[in-house]
Amino acid sequence: MNILNQTTINIYWLIAILIWIVVWKGAALWRSAKNNNKVLFVLFLVINTFGIVPIIYLFTLWIKEKRLKKIVTPTSESIK
């Protein structure tokens, strides 16, 4: 029974890791395709990095968009 329980636990970990990878890879693939970045799209599609590179890409993209919104968005002081 001990081997069966250990195998079941390993399968749950494997499923959790696969879900983690698919979610982050899917988000990065979608954003790179939306931004028409073919090189990063192929990189994310071919190389498996356990979600680390897609997370870094999405985080840096989020920071850039946040900075652009600060520059573009008028404040109440600039309207006066």
C-alpha positions as CSV (number, residue, x, y, z in Angstrom):
1,M,0.0,0.0,0.0
2,N,2.8,2.4,0.7
3,I,4.1,2.2,-2.9
4,L,0.5,2.9,-4.2
5,N,0.1,6.0,-1.9
6,Q,3.5,7.3,-2.9
7,T,2.7,6.9,-6.6
8,T,-0.6,8.7,-6.2
9,I,1.2,11.6,-4.5
10,N,3.7,11.7,-7.3
11,I,0.9,11.8,-9.9
12,Y,-0.7,14.7,-8.1
13,W,2.6,16.6,-8.1
14,L,3.0,15.9,-11.8
15,I,-0.5,17.1,-12.6
16,A,0.1,20.3,-10.5
17,I,3.4,21.0,-12.3
18,L,1.8,20.4,-15.7
19,I,-1.0,22.8,-15.0
20,W,1.5,25.4,-13.8
21,I,3.5,25.1,-17.0
22,V,0.5,25.1,-19.3
23,V,-1.1,28.2,-17.7
24,W,2.1,30.3,-17.8
25,K,3.2,29.1,-21.2
26,G,-0.3,29.7,-22.6
27,A,-0.4,33.3,-21.2
28,A,3.1,34.1,-22.6
29,L,2.2,32.5,-26.0
30,W,-1.0,34.5,-26.2
31,R,0.7,37.8,-25.2
32,S,3.7,37.3,-27.6
33,A,1.3,36.5,-30.5
34,K,-0.9,39.5,-29.6
35,N,2.3,41.7,-29.7
36,N,3.4,40.1,-33.0
37,N,6.6,38.9,-31.4
38,K,7.3,35.8,-33.5
39,V,10.8,35.1,-32.0
40,L,9.5,34.9,-28.4
41,F,6.4,33.0,-29.6
42,V,8.7,30.2,-31.0
43,L,11.0,30.4,-28.0
44,F,8.1,29.8,-25.6
45,L,6.6,27.1,-27.8
46,V,9.8,25.1,-28.2
47,I,11.7,25.6,-24.9
48,N,10.3,24.2,-21.7
49,T,11.5,26.2,-18.7
50,F,8.8,25.2,-16.2
51,G,7.1,28.5,-16.6
52,I,10.0,30.7,-15.4
53,V,10.8,32.5,-18.7
54,P,7.1,33.1,-19.5
55,I,6.6,34.5,-15.9
56,I,9.5,36.9,-16.4
57,Y,8.2,37.9,-19.8
58,L,4.7,38.6,-18.6
59,F,6.0,40.5,-15.5
60,T,8.3,42.8,-17.6
61,L,5.5,43.4,-20.1
62,W,3.2,44.2,-17.2
63,I,5.8,46.7,-15.8
64,K,6.2,48.4,-19.2
65,E,2.4,48.7,-19.7
66,K,2.1,50.2,-16.2
67,R,4.8,52.8,-17.0
68,L,3.1,53.7,-20.3
69,K,-0.2,54.1,-18.5
70,K,1.4,56.6,-16.1
71,I,2.8,58.6,-19.0
72,V,-0.3,58.6,-21.1
73,T,-3.0,58.9,-18.5
74,P,-3.7,62.6,-17.7
75,T,-3.9,63.5,-14.1
76,S,-6.3,66.0,-12.5
77,E,-3.4,68.5,-12.1
78,S,-2.5,68.4,-15.8
79,I,-6.1,69.1,-16.9
80,K,-6.3,72.3,-14.8
